[in-house]
């Protein structure tokens, strides 16, 4: 079958009628399906049920009672776990609470107000403009943090190597009010990119050509989340930044949220000593200490690289079939029609689907109207605004396989129906 | 024995020589004792060790999987526990993470930026002055939150009924930039006050004579922490405020920090529906959800009032003897000398010791120099500045009884030595 653009008017009309019937039939199924968020499924969460009841002592080797107050940087055992995820020595790691997003929010606020080793904050008066570079499509909650602090956002696109570094370098050179950049360097949300070594090296040098205080927010949320069993190699930004003399301009994040319990894991931050000290001071007003008991649970549950690898292998066994189903369904229904492209990620939690420009919102609405919730069109862009209205994020992990299958069947009909409708309209 | 002021010069000189010798002897003991913070002791924490391993299911009655993301207001079961501590219906309660201080910090920031039902924040421009009333002596971490946000602090003293409400009412009437007030209404830190019904009723009406947005921060940290077995009655501010039409001007806090694990408990906030909605919106930028697994652990561990009462009775058995020891030691050494007064609290975690004006810093330093750490003099006042330099907070719960005893022996020598030295100086 040729691509849809090559069809005759008759072929197109016949196909449109078929799709309209199919869509109407779907509407009668009273579906209630949800592909919106990157949440682990219950069977994945079950893999970590041993966390509760794992503790036989609350006293650490250094004598700390994890049940009591105090210790903002976290317990040594948990900082070591964070160091394993971020490939860095434990002394550079803060082990926090159940949310890396919360650490990112506070690190942004810390840098707005102050900086490492007495460096000034980004905003010395309330009217100082502060902007972040956001690779798009990206993670909506990063953008929400910027919105909350009235931080402007500048979009850049991707190349196969990660963010378009030519564009990034030109931006930071031209505009010293650009103070930060969000990065998900491995199995990026939602595009699945893993940044190449050359890209990471350019990131390590980037602060040298940027305005003062420019900081790279390296959200390594999917550090160990391979879907192929073969971990994608990622160069270590903090180590490269140390070599380049830019370590104060880098902060890395990770968490166990998609390793153990999504809402009850441990989050980590790694930074230079000066930033770690500055951030600890900043946190003192709001934090007496994070939950050290849960930190100890996690340190006991994931005592070494082998334990992490084994657990992630079990996750992979559960979710890789879901990603395979997405690929199979999209390929079968849309593969030869030239109306959509999508990613085949090696890891992470998402498939990024690009439809014809201008149709994403309509497709999401068509799906919603027959009971299939998709992430809102535009959610993967700052301000919820996809300038091309073409990107749809698919989050296949949470629903059971049969629900995912049913939802994908609806999605492909909606994609094709919207495209055919639009094609007919453009010809008439 | 007469009070020290009545002693003859000779008596004073003899006593001073004795105290100097005693102090020198203490210095040779190489003590390392700590009365600084209100932390539970290990035997108290042991009372809640059953928290780990208490879960047999992670799925709630409403179908929520507590292991997964989401739900900023907390699980219904935990909101009910917060409601029991704060004597309010669960719908008015947010169940949070491991720190009520963190909720207070964020509620202050929420009110700086915005307000309930679209009301403006306290600070529409960065230069808007915002002040809080602080009953003194009070809790240093409350003051740190104000410092962090550049909120000015105005001290008021106490009467037997709680804060000096005549002074409070005059202040809020005179100065509309006063936007908040810290209160620890039951077994106040460090003075042990429980506010009288009349005082709480005046608080409920207070917003009517204050500037717009004035908010009472009701930190009920010691809601169930009796030392006598007889709970001090405390009127319910939020309920009275509802009746007075001031519910949007009130927020109450509690936590299990000094009930279960100090650093791994659950914190609660209760507020009007409009504030709960506004605060939830505010939190959305930084919180996906608090740790619902730990919330469920706590709900199972403390399923009803009887379970809370039974646990608090076990705490009391462990810590009441420590408070009795403080009273006995202070009374024996200082009781008849007219050089210090102190509280005999019915609950809470502190004894507040007032020495002669100008001597608190010196006494704390004397004790530190022989290995006994006390809370820094002035810590119970905004800016760390006790205008009379007379208040010392004693936190007796954490050290074992024998360490507490040794530390108190040192403290009383330091109090008397500093006073005698000063008395001799003033006569010469």
Interface residues (C-beta under 8 A of the other chain):
Chain A: X37 X39 X40 X42 X45 X48 X49 X52 X53 X54 X55 X58 X65 X66 X67 X68 X69 X70 X71 X97 X98 X99 X101 X102 X105 X106 X125 X126 X141 X144 X145 X147 X148 X257 X261 X262 X263 X264 X284 X285 X286 X287 X288 X289 X290 X291 X292 X293 X294 X297
Chain B: X37 X39 X40 X42 X45 X48 X49 X52 X53 X54 X55 X58 X65 X66 X67 X68 X69 X70 X71 X97 X98 X99 X101 X102 X105 X106 X125 X126 X141 X144 X145 X147 X148 X257 X261 X262 X263 X264 X284 X285 X286 X287 X288 X289 X290 X291 X292 X293 X294 X297
